Amino acid sequence: MSTVLVINGPNLGRLGSREPEKYGSTTHDEVVAQAMQWGSDLGLEVVVRQSDDEADLVHWLHECVDQGWHVVINPAAFTHYSYALRDACALVPSAGQQLVEVHLTNPAAREEFRHTSVISGVATGTIAGFGPDSYRLALEAIAARID
Ligand code: DQA
């Protein structure tokens, strides 16, 4: 069974109470439970981790390369400026694994600084704007591509 590590970046641990008018009322724990259920429906082993620390995300991406895991990543604010995270993300497709960038909101429809993603250019693909369903669509895309 293929493994997908779902990586959530800074402030996503506050889902449920964080700006619910933008991010909705689903908590991070609920996103974890949903992602694991979607994964099991698709025949994928899904593990979800969240950190506010850029170094954790970089180290987890290295672990994915070493373990042969696919990645769904919501880099949160790091999306817009972290070249360290971009370089770590680039290692995953280069190793032959899928890396899908996801966002709950549609950053292109928000403030100007959110229109730039330094991650998109190295991702297999990007899914944005569908709330927690963005994670489901990303897992479906990975399941279809590795079938
Ligand atoms: C986000 C969008 C980012 O611009 C923002 O910094 C986040 C969440 C999203 O899921 O919509 O923290 O990645």
Residues whose N, C-alpha, C, O or C-beta is under 5 A from the ligand:
A	BS01	DQA	P10 A76 A77 V102 H103 L104 T105 P107 R114
